[in-house]
Amino acid sequence: MVNVEGRDHHRARTTESSYFYFSDELIEEILIRVPAKSLVGFKCVSKRWRFLISNTKFLNKFRTRHKSLPPLVTGFFFNYGYGKVKFHGYTNERKQADVTIDANLSSILGHVYVFAAHNGLLLCKQMAQVNNFWYEKSNYLVCNLFTKQWMALPELRFRSHNYTARLFCYDLVDSNRLELGFKVVYIGYHNRDVGQMFIYSSETREWEESRIAHGLGYVYHRYVTLLDESIYMYRHNYTKLRIYNLRKEIFRFLELPTYDDFQNWDNALLGESVGSVCYARTSRTRIVVWVLVGGEKWTLKHNVNCQRLVRYEFPKKSAWDKTRLFPLAFDMLNQERILLNVNGNTVLYDMNLKKAELINNLDSEPLDSVIPYSLPAWVPCLKMT
């Protein structure tokens, strides 16, 4: 008698082991050749395939091969302190994008302040004006501009004047549709040395205080980024990066890269680009950028002399002004580009080609913050129930 059950079990094990034999590179080479509609469906095969298909590098390759698809759009939200937001966008083909994202946002929520963006979703707060004074309303909002969905989070009772908030989105594994779950990380500070962390989950619909409630030294919002369920925090003039895993709730430290004569380097920036953590330092005439590889090793990506940029293309307005080369944000889809403040001008700079594009449609009022943004390859729904 043939043992059918044992034979089927052996076949299943063989199939499973054969499946895991294929490398990520081989699977990507296969997936890059399928139609776009089929590719969206393949995200439901497994967590591994979801991750591969959602990877920014893979999406860039996929769109390069499939010429009929619209180009990827990326850009920046510029926050002003009076409830006004402007968006400057462009495509991965280096063309300015004709999108009215800021107008869409205003039509949905009115006056807002954008705190973070991830996978097409925005984390915002509505702004209100009383006696010519603008203030933030208490509830955070998560908004999908293209499905025009938005969700108000429950009020967080912990209040602090010094805080930062970040958004992390992920595909819902049990969903047959393209739906997103998300987490919001809030870090508030009692003083410059004691902070508390709260995490909101769209699945539990509750704020929970992190087990590591204290010991979070003050971190300026430009020095915080969230990637792959880990939050990366940098304190100015410190030599180590603090990394907190949201799922495992553990801290670890990573040595920051160094460069000769860092004492004369004025500014730093920590952010994300093409699915990797990036770290930049600037002096008055130079930009240095590193990329974190495999979560453990820093690789020098750019070391650019910017004397022509700061002295001739965008010179100081007067001889008494201090030369200013200030990093604002990384391009989320291209590690060659960075947004800079050059002697008071907002400039998108290609560090490889050494070409600068002046962003001239901004308001003359002081800029409060810049939030990088990119449209997802396919617009998912925000799970509301």
LONUSE-285963 format. One record per residue (C-alpha): residue in three letters; x, y, z. Coordinates in steps of 0.2 Angstrom, whole numbers, plus 2048, in hexadecimal, padded with zeros to 3 digits. Layout:
BEGIN
AlaXYZ
...
***
This chain:
BEGIN
Met800800800
Val8068117FC
Asn80781E80A
Val7FF82C801
Glu7FF838810
Gly812835812
Arg815838800
Asp80B8487FF
His81484E80F
His82584A807
Arg8208547F7
Ala81A863802
Arg82B86380B
Thr8348627FB
Thr82A8707F3
Glu82D87B802
Ser83F878803
Ser84187B7F0
Tyr83788B7F2
Phe8438927FF
Tyr85288D7F4
Phe84E89C7E8
Ser8588AB7ED
Asp84F8BC7EE
Glu8598C27DF
Leu8528B37D4
Ile8408B67DA
Glu8428C97D6
Glu8488C47C4
Ile8388BA7C2
Leu82C8C67CA
Ile8338D57C0
Arg82D8CD7B0
Val81A8CA7B5
Pro80C8D77B1
Ala8098E47BE
Lys7F78DE7C2
Ser7FE8CC7C6
Leu80C8D47D0
Val8008DC7DC
Gly7F88CB7DF
Phe8088C27E2
Lys80A8CD7F2
Cys7FE8C17FA
Val8098B27F7
Ser8148B4807
Lys81C8C1812
Arg82C8BF809
Trp8248C37F8
Arg81B8D27FF
Phe82B8D9805
Leu8348D67F5
Ile8268DD7EA
Ser8258EC7F6
Asn8378F07F6
Thr83C9017EE
Lys84A8FA7E4
Phe8408ED7DC
Leu8328F97D8
Asn83E9047CF
Lys8458F57C5
Phe8338F07C1
Arg82E9017BA
Thr83D9027B0
Arg8398F27A7
His8268F67A6
Lys82790679C
Ser81490879B
Leu81290A7AE
Pro81191C7B5
Pro8229227BD
Leu8249217D0
Val8219327D8
Thr82B9387E7
Gly82D9497EF
Phe82C9537FF
Phe81F95B80B
Phe82496C811
Asn81C971821
Tyr819983827
Gly815988838
Tyr80498F834
Gly7FB97F82E
Lys80098081C
Val809972813
Lys810972801
Phe8169637F7
His8249627EA
Gly8249527E0
Tyr82D94A7D1
Thr82F9397C9
Asn83D92D7C8
Glu8409337B7
Arg8469437BE
Lys83694D7B8
Gln82C9587C3
Ala81C94F7C7
Asp80B9577C3
Val8029527D4
Thr7F895C7DF
Ile7FB9537EF
Asp7FB9627FA
Ala7EA9687F3
Asn7E39567F6
Leu7E9956808
Ser7E196780B
Ser7D1962803
Ile7CF95380F
Leu7D695981F
Gly7D896C81E
His7E7974827
Val7F396782C
Tyr804963832
Val80D95482A
Phe81894A837
Ala81C93B82C
Ala81993181D
His81B91E818
Asn814914809
Gly808921803
Leu800925814
Leu80393581E
Leu803938831
Cys7FC949834
Lys7F3955841
Gln7E696183D
Met7EB974841
Ala7DF981848
Gln7E1994849
Val7DC99E858
Asn7E09B0859
Asn7ED9AF84C
Phe7F69A0855
Trp7F798F84D
Tyr7F6980858
Glu7F596D855
Lys7E5963859
Ser7E7955865
Asn7E4946859
Tyr7F093E84C
Leu7E893A83B
Val7EE92D82F
Cys7E993281D
Asn7E992980C
Leu7E9937800
Phe7E492D7F1
Thr7D69237F8
Lys7D1932802
Gln7D0927812
Trp7D692E823
Met7D5927834
Ala7D6931845
Leu7E0929852
Pro7DA929864
Glu7E193786E
Leu7F2934877
Arg7F193A888
Phe80493D88A
Arg80894E885
Ser819956882
His81F966879
Asn82F95C873
Tyr82A94D869
Thr82B944859
Ala820938850
Arg82392B842
Leu818920837
Phe81B90E832
Cys80F905825
Tyr80E8F2821
Asp8048E7817
Leu7F78DD820
Val7FB8CB81E
Asp7EA8C4820
Ser7E28D0814
Asn7DD8CB802
Arg7DC8DD7FD
Leu7EB8EA7FC
Glu7E88F080E
Leu7F48F981A
Gly7F78F782C
Phe801904835
Lys80A909845
Val80D91B84C
Val81C91D857
Tyr81C92D863
Ile82B93286D
Gly828940879
Tyr834948886
His83394E897
Asn843956895
Arg85395488A
Asp858944893
Val84793B897
Gly83B93588A
Gln82C929888
Met82791F879
Phe81591B874
Ile81090F865
Tyr7FF90F85D
Ser7FA900853
Ser7EC900846
Glu7E88EE84A
Thr7E68F185D
Arg7DF90385B
Glu7E890886B
Trp7F7911871
Glu80390787B
Glu81290D885
Ser823905880
Arg82B8FB88E
Ile83A90688B
Ala831915892
His84091F898
Gly852921893
Leu84E929882
Gly859938881
Tyr852946877
Val853943864
Tyr84E951858
His84194C84B
Arg84E94D83D
Tyr858940845
Val84B932846
Thr845926838
Leu83B916838
Leu83E90782D
Asp83A8F582D
Glu8328F683F
Ser8418FE846
Ile84391084B
Tyr854918849
Met859927854
Tyr868932854
Arg86E93E861
His87894D85A
Asn88B94B85E
Tyr888939864
Thr89392B85C
Lys88591D85D
Leu87491B854
Arg867914860
Ile85B907857
Tyr84B90185F
Asn8428F2858
Leu82F8F585A
Arg82A8E3859
Lys8378DC865
Glu8388EB870
Ile84B8EB872
Phe8588F8870
Arg8698F7867
Phe877903863
Leu880905852
Glu89090F850
Leu88F91D845
Pro89B920836
Thr8A892D838
Tyr8B193982D
Asp8C194382F
Asp8BF953839
Phe8AD95183E
Gln8AF95F84A
Asn8AC96C83B
Trp89D963835
Asp88D96C839
Asn87E962835
Ala877950834
Leu86994782D
Leu861936830
Gly85492F824
Glu84F922817
Ser85291F805
Val84E9107FA
Gly84A906809
Ser85B909812
Val85F914821
Cys86A92381B
Tyr87592F825
Ala87C93F81F
Arg88894C826
Thr88C95D81E
Ser89A96A821
Arg89997B818
Thr89F974808
Arg89D961808
Ile89095380A
Val894942810
Val88693480F
Trp887922816
Val87A914813
Leu877907820
Val8798F5818
Gly8718E6820
Gly86D8F0830
Glu87F8EF836
Lys88B8F782A
Trp88D908824
Thr89390B812
Leu89991C80B
Lys88D9217FD
His8929337F9
Asn8A093F7FD
Val89D94E7F4
Asn8A695F7F3
Cys89896D7F2
Gln8A397C7F0
Arg89C9817DF
Leu88A97E7E6
Val88C98A7F5
Arg8979977ED
Tyr8929997DB
Glu8819917D8
Phe8789967E8
Pro8849A37F1
Lys8819AC801
Lys8769BB800
Ser8839C6809
Ala8959C580E
Trp8909C5820
Asp8859B581F
Lys88B9A4824
Thr88D997816
Arg87F98B819
Leu87E979812
Phe87097081C
Pro86995F818
Leu85695E819
Ala85094D812
Phe85593E808
Asp84C93A7F7
Met84292A7FC
Leu8459227EA
Asn8569287E6
Gln8669277F1
Glu86F9337E5
Arg8639427EA
Ile86294C7FA
Leu85895B7FE
Leu86396A805
Asn86297B80B
Val870984802
Asn872996809
Gly85F99880C
Asn85A98F7FB
Thr85197E7FB
Val85A9747EF
Leu8589627E8
Tyr86A95C7E5
Asp87094D7DB
Met8809487E4
Asn88593D7D5
Leu8839497C7
Lys8869587D2
Lys8779617CB
Ala86B96C7D6
Glu8599707D3
Leu85297F7DC
Ile84097C7E3
Asn83998D7E1
Asn82698A7E4
Leu82898B7F7
Asp821999802
Ser82D9A6809
Glu8289A381B
Pro833999826
Leu833986823
Asp82F97B832
Ser83396A82C
Val83595F81C
Ile82D94E81A
Pro83294280C
Tyr824939803
Ser82292C7F5
Leu8139257ED
Pro8119127EE
Ala8129087DE
Trp8009037E1
Val7F490D7EC
Pro7EE9027FB
Cys7DF905806
Leu7E090A818
Lys7D88FD822
Met7CA90682B
Thr7C18F8835
***
